[in-house]
Amino acid sequence: MIRRRGFQISDCGLRIGGRISNLKSRISGLGVLGLLLLIAAGAALAQRYYDRGNTPTWQVDKEFSHDVFTFVRIRYSSGYGGYEYGGYGGGPGRGRGRGYYGRSGGNWATDFPDSDLNFSYRLHQLTSLEVAPEPIVIELTDPDLVNYPFIYIVEPGRLVFSEPEVAALRAYLLNGGFLMVDDFWGVAEWENFYHEIKRVFPDREPVELMLSDPIFHAVFDLKEKPQIPSINVALAGRPYGITWERPDAKEVDYRAIYDDKGRMMVITCHNTDLGDGWEREGEDEWFFHEFSEKKAYPLGINIVFYAMTH
């Protein structure tokens, strides 16, 4: 497992200049040749299975210091351990995860910081993209949000946006930003998220993504829409082939929301947990090879490159 001891939100102070369109234009300019460095990514992952103890770090090329990709996690103000207790569905969340940081932790902090650090490292290791070694945590209402073209929300099953968050997220997405939503399971959690995203876009529907959709083939040519369970569920279900976390979550479900020009603004990863595949990669070799290496990292990288080149 890649992780840094004592990592705190206060350490995540990196900011980059420029606006959403600037960084996306730079990455689009890499072209196909710039992405071909990923061809041997599977082999590289297979060779790097071990517990590094501390997250490897690296220096960003000064030439691209204002055009680095930064993994940005959204700290939202509701749900278990957040500013309020409960959400649209009421009651506590499924858990705080191993990372417990910020004002009161909360569902937004699930898998933090290991998942964010690990994914940033793998993105740096396996691609030609300039990646910031320090992921950050930011709120939707932070004015600096416009500097980051990609944001990540985890466990939205009890999320309730405030009115300022609704307005800020709508403006961010319509102005070129991209949102990845991950790790929520079953009917009730989907209904809660659907209620909240419809407050952001009352006139737009999440559209189911088929395996033929380009996002599943942007860099890695995935042969299935992967379902990634938490490591505990994976290990318990291994003898039975069970990869779902509850009976009403057996089928993985990926959906997208598009703008008026057909640009994908949001991808929802429902009945799956990419973040655990990133966070827990070093805890069990079978889990690493079966879920982190084959599914969580390839799909995560596909999503980032698709988002940054469309």
Secondary structure, 3 states (H helix, E strand, C coil): CCCCCCCCHHHCCCCCCCCHHHHHHHHHCCHHHHHHHHCCHHHHHHHCCCCCCCCCCCCCCHHHCCCCECCEEECCCCCCCCCCCCCCCCCCCCCCCCCCCCCCCCHHHCCCCHHHHHHHHHHHHHCCCCECCCCEEECCCCHHHHHCCEEEEECHHHCCCCHHHHHHHHHHHHCCCEEEEEEECHHHHHHHHHHHHHHHCCCCCCEECCCCCHHHCCCCCCCCCCCCCCHHHHHHHHHHCCCCCCHHHCCCEEEEEECCCCCEEEEEEECCCHHHHHHCCCCCHHHHHHHHHHHHHHHHHHHHHHHHHC
